[in-house]
Amino acid sequence: MSQELQQSQGVTTGLQSQGHVGSSHNPRVGRPISMRILLADDHGMVRETISAYLTTEGRAAVVAGSDYFEAMKLLEQKGPFDLVLLDFSMPGMNGLQGLIDAVAAYPDQAFAIVSGTAPNKVAQDALEAGAIGFLPKTMGAKSLVNAVRFMIAGETFVPASVLASGGEAAESDFEKQLSQREKQVLSGLCKGHSNKEIARELDLQEVTIKLHVRTLCKKLNAKNRTQAALIAKEAGFE
């Protein structure tokens, strides 16, 4: 078990396992499946990356959805799962209200929140709302798989780095290089919004957004706005 997992045991609750570990076969990896996971995230690259981690490193069978509503439909049709991972910022979540509603609808299902930029205070709020864990998207493959296994075993997981932050958001090295306005513009790029849409959302002139996009491309060493968004998503930025 990693040091991060060992440190996280300060929030272990000793919950009983809320899912059955299957023994079916996953043709993608040619090894027995050890767990069934439902992952919901509106960023395709993030979904694919986390799914790959869980499939190759964790021998998991992953069912993926692109928003909260699709996740609930998949849960109804294909559940229960050993664990359901919900992106904090995806469409339909409405912050933690989506989690609260999901827990109420499926009280015997284990849920955890996944996030790249949510304030760390959300981790504690998520636990109080019924989640059994909080996973930053910046976690490495092995740490992520270990954390998922930890939760499926019936424990609660929150990274030590989140607990040590005192509830304040810990900026990644990627975010530290950007101004607050640049992060807002980059968030719009990651959502696929046009300069005009971002300008309207931030109450700025479109020409100002163009300047910010140019600066972002230079800082991120990106050839264009699309590549800037891909670089940001790979870094766990939402």
Secondary structure as UniProt FT lines:
FT   HELIX           3..8
FT   HELIX           9..11
FT   STRAND          25..26
FT   TURN            27..30
FT   STRAND          31..32
FT   STRAND          35..40
FT   HELIX           44..52
FT   HELIX           53..57
FT   STRAND          60..65
FT   HELIX           68..78
FT   STRAND          83..87
FT   TURN            88..89
FT   TURN            91..92
FT   TURN            94..96
FT   HELIX           97..105
FT   TURN            107..108
FT   STRAND          111..115
FT   HELIX           121..128
FT   TURN            129..130
FT   STRAND          133..136
FT   TURN            137..138
FT   HELIX           141..152
FT   TURN            153..154
FT   HELIX           160..163
FT   TURN            164..167
FT   HELIX           173..176
FT   HELIX           180..190
FT   TURN            191..192
FT   HELIX           195..202
FT   HELIX           206..220
FT   HELIX           225..234
FT   TURN            235..236
//
